[in-house]
Amino acid sequence: MIPSIPHSRLFRTTYASYVVLFFLYLAAPLIVVGTFAFNDSLFPSLPWKGATLDWFFGSEQPKLGLFQDDPILKSILVSFFIASCTTVLSLLLATCNAFLFEREQFPGKNLLYILMLMPLVIPGVILGVSILVFSSSIANWFEMNFGWELDFLYPSTTLVILGQFAFISTICTLIVSARLRKFDLSLEEAALNLGATKWGAIWTITLPFLKPALIGAGIVSFLMSFENFNTTLMLVGSDAPLTIAMFDRLREGATPVLNAISLMLMVASSILAIISLLMDKKSPTT
């Protein structure tokens, strides 16, 4: 709706109702999941049998809580490790890519940019299968010809990190590039005229300007890695991250402890999103 164009009261009411219903539609599944995390029942469904915190702190079966469930806690640590490694690698490559595509001119630049975007349009399952086949082929070749056992190229935590890094780094590159595009190059030129080196100017002027984008890209990268399922499913080894562990639990029969996990993830995601917004508001625009 364009504010400068006059609208009837009926139109404004209809439009406001549509917006409210739209956001209720988006929030309803999250509210239901969060509510059933406190249901005193062995099943995450109606009827409501009273409120309880057993699905968070329960220490005995069948109501073993989230914070007492060792396999779930281990899977959270695995997911945290994978997400942290993926985020660091993605930010490093994204920063280099941003300078490459925004500052440099070279033959084949457009083709290289398109190739960088390819992982975004490839389905996660196909990407995972492709990486698995490629890495396994390399590992088998080295084993047959040299007797080297490259276990990290078979389904493992390392391969999960490489698989997620393949497409998350592209998203981080777009975020950092969008910020770098707004940078005033005259600031670097002024620093160079005052005796700063090229790297010194980038370190003291350009990178602080990119800080909000780097933080935002890091948060996006961490969340996308933590909740990724399709690609991870194809590459996971013996140490299952949280999404795979939850999938295995669902096949065995869901309990409200999965609702408790989902609620904790929603809270953590909201906190990270708020931090990103606050950092963006505090950042200079030029």
C-alpha positions in Angstrom: 0.0 0.0 0.0 1.4 3.4 -1.0 0.8 6.0 1.8 0.7 9.0 -0.5 -2.4 7.6 -2.4 -5.7 8.2 -0.6 -7.6 5.0 0.3 -11.0 4.3 1.7 -11.5 3.2 5.3 -12.7 -0.2 4.0 -9.5 -0.7 2.0 -7.2 0.2 5.0 -9.2 -2.1 7.3 -9.0 -5.0 4.8 -5.3 -4.4 4.2 -4.5 -4.3 8.0 -6.5 -7.4 8.5 -4.6 -9.2 5.7 -1.2 -8.2 7.3 -2.3 -9.4 10.7 -3.6 -12.7 9.3 -0.5 -13.2 7.3 1.8 -12.9 10.3 -0.5 -15.0 12.4 -0.3 -17.7 9.7 3.5 -17.5 9.9 3.7 -17.5 13.7 1.0 -20.1 14.4 3.2 -23.2 13.8 5.9 -21.7 16.0 3.4 -20.9 18.8 2.0 -24.4 18.7 5.4 -26.0 18.8 6.5 -23.8 21.7 3.3 -24.5 23.6 3.5 -28.2 23.4 7.0 -28.1 24.8 5.2 -27.6 28.2 2.5 -30.2 27.7 2.4 -32.8 30.5 1.9 -35.7 28.0 4.1 -38.3 26.3 2.9 -37.1 22.9 3.3 -33.6 21.3 -0.4 -33.3 20.6 -3.8 -32.6 22.1 -5.4 -33.0 24.5 -3.6 -30.6 26.9 -2.8 -32.4 30.1 -1.4 -29.5 32.2 1.9 -27.6 32.2 5.3 -29.1 33.1 9.0 -28.4 32.7 9.9 -32.1 32.5 10.7 -31.9 28.8 13.4 -29.4 29.7 14.7 -30.7 33.1 13.2 -34.2 33.6 15.8 -36.8 34.6 13.9 -40.1 34.3 12.3 -42.0 31.5 9.9 -41.6 29.9 10.1 -37.9 30.6 13.8 -37.4 30.0 14.3 -33.7 29.5 16.4 -31.8 27.0 19.2 -30.9 29.4 19.5 -34.5 30.7 19.4 -36.2 27.2 23.1 -36.9 26.5 22.7 -37.9 22.8 20.8 -34.7 22.1 23.3 -32.5 24.0 26.1 -34.2 22.1 24.4 -33.5 18.8 24.0 -29.8 19.7 27.7 -29.6 20.4 28.4 -31.2 17.0 26.1 -28.8 15.3 27.8 -25.9 17.2 31.2 -27.0 16.1 30.1 -27.5 12.4 28.4 -24.1 12.4 31.4 -22.3 13.9 33.8 -23.8 11.5 31.5 -23.1 8.5 31.0 -19.5 9.6 34.7 -18.7 10.0 35.6 -20.3 6.6 32.6 -18.6 4.9 33.4 -15.1 6.3 37.1 -15.4 5.2 36.2 -16.5 1.7 33.3 -14.0 1.5 35.5 -11.1 2.4 38.1 -12.1 -0.3 35.3 -12.6 -2.8 33.7 -9.2 -2.1 37.0 -7.4 -2.7 37.6 -9.5 -5.8 34.3 -8.8 -7.5 33.8 -5.2 -6.3 37.3 -3.9 -6.7 39.0 -5.9 -9.5 38.5 -6.1 -13.2 39.7 -9.2 -15.1 38.7 -11.4 -18.0 35.9 -13.9 -17.2 34.8 -12.0 -14.1 31.1 -12.3 -15.0 31.4 -16.1 -15.7 33.2 -16.6 -12.4 30.5 -14.6 -10.6 27.8 -16.9 -12.1 29.7 -20.0 -11.1 29.9 -18.6 -7.5 26.1 -18.3 -7.5 25.5 -21.9 -8.8 25.3 -23.6 -5.3 22.3 -21.3 -4.5 20.2 -22.8 -7.3 21.2 -26.4 -6.9 18.9 -28.4 -4.5 20.6 -29.3 -1.2 20.2 -33.0 -1.7 21.8 -32.8 -5.2 24.6 -30.7 -3.8 25.2 -33.2 -1.0 25.2 -36.2 -3.3 27.5 -34.5 -5.8 30.0 -33.6 -3.1 29.8 -37.1 -1.6 30.5 -38.8 -5.0 33.3 -36.4 -5.9 35.1 -36.6 -2.5 34.7 -40.4 -2.3 36.1 -40.8 -5.8 39.1 -38.8 -4.9 39.6 -40.8 -1.7 39.3 -44.1 -3.5 41.8 -43.0 -6.1 44.4 -42.1 -3.6 43.8 -45.3 -1.6 44.1 -47.5 -4.7 47.2 -45.7 -6.2 49.1 -44.7 -3.1 47.6 -46.6 -0.2 46.6 -43.3 1.5 43.4 -43.5 3.6 41.8 -40.0 3.4 39.0 -40.7 5.8 37.9 -37.0 5.9 36.7 -37.3 2.3 34.2 -40.0 3.3 31.0 -39.2 5.2 32.3 -37.3 8.3 32.0 -34.0 10.2 34.8 -32.6 8.0 32.8 -33.4 4.8 29.7 -31.8 6.3 31.6 -28.6 7.0 32.9 -28.6 3.4 29.5 -29.3 2.0 27.8 -26.5 3.9 30.7 -24.1 3.2 30.1 -24.7 -0.5 26.8 -22.8 -0.5 26.8 -20.7 2.7 30.0 -18.9 1.6 28.0 -17.7 -1.5 25.3 -16.1 0.7 27.9 -14.5 2.9 29.7 -13.1 -0.2 26.4 -11.4 -1.4 25.9 -9.8 2.0 29.5 -8.5 2.3 29.6 -7.3 -1.3 26.4 -5.3 -0.9 28.0 -3.4 2.0 31.4 -3.0 0.3 29.6 -1.5 -2.8 28.5 1.5 -0.6 32.0 2.2 0.6 33.6 5.6 -0.4 37.0 4.8 -1.9 38.1 8.4 -1.2 38.5 7.4 2.4 41.1 4.8 1.5 42.8 7.3 -0.8 43.0 9.8 2.0 44.6 7.2 4.3 47.1 6.4 1.6 48.0 10.1 1.1 48.6 10.3 4.8 51.2 7.5 4.6 49.2 4.4 5.4 49.9 1.2 3.5 47.3 -0.5 1.3 46.7 -3.2 3.9 46.8 -0.7 6.7 44.1 1.4 5.1 41.9 -1.7 4.5 42.5 -2.9 8.1 41.7 0.4 9.8 39.1 1.9 7.5 37.5 -0.6 5.2 37.1 -3.6 7.5 35.5 -1.5 10.3 33.0 -0.2 7.7 32.3 -3.8 6.8 31.8 -4.9 10.4 28.0 -4.8 10.4 27.9 -6.9 7.2 30.4 -9.3 8.6 28.4 -9.8 11.8 25.2 -10.1 9.9 26.7 -12.6 7.5 28.2 -14.5 10.4 24.8 -14.8 12.1 23.1 -15.9 8.9 25.9 -18.4 8.2 25.7 -19.8 11.7 22.0 -20.3 11.7 21.9 -21.7 8.2 24.6 -24.2 9.1 23.0 -25.1 12.4 19.6 -25.9 10.8 20.7 -27.4 7.6 19.3 -30.9 6.8 19.3 -31.8 3.2 23.0 -31.4 2.4 24.0 -32.6 5.9 22.0 -35.8 5.5 24.1 -36.9 2.5 27.5 -36.1 4.1 27.1 -37.0 7.8 29.2 -39.6 9.5 29.0 -41.2 12.9 28.7 -37.9 14.8 25.2 -36.7 13.9 24.4 -33.0 14.2 21.1 -31.8 15.8 19.0 -31.9 12.7 19.9 -35.5 11.9 19.5 -36.5 15.5 16.0 -35.0 15.6 15.1 -36.7 12.3 16.1 -40.1 13.8 14.0 -39.3 16.9 11.0 -38.5 14.7 11.3 -41.9 12.9 11.3 -43.6 16.3 8.3 -41.6 17.6 8.2 -38.0 18.5 8.0 -36.8 22.1 7.6 -33.2 23.4 11.4 -33.0 24.0 11.7 -32.2 20.3 9.3 -29.3 20.9 11.5 -28.2 23.7 14.6 -28.3 21.4 12.6 -26.3 18.8 11.6 -23.7 21.3 15.2 -23.2 22.5 16.3 -22.8 18.8 13.6 -20.2 18.2 14.7 -18.3 21.3 18.4 -18.4 20.3 17.6 -17.4 16.7 15.6 -14.5 17.9 18.4 -13.3 20.1 20.9 -13.5 17.2 18.5 -11.6 14.9 18.0 -8.9 17.5 21.8 -8.6 17.9 22.2 -8.3 14.1 19.5 -5.5 14.0 21.1 -3.6 16.8 24.5 -3.8 15.2 23.1 -2.6 11.9 21.4 0.4 13.6 24.7 1.4 15.3 26.8 1.1 12.1 27.7 4.2 10.1 26.1 4.5 6.7 29.1 6.0 5.0 
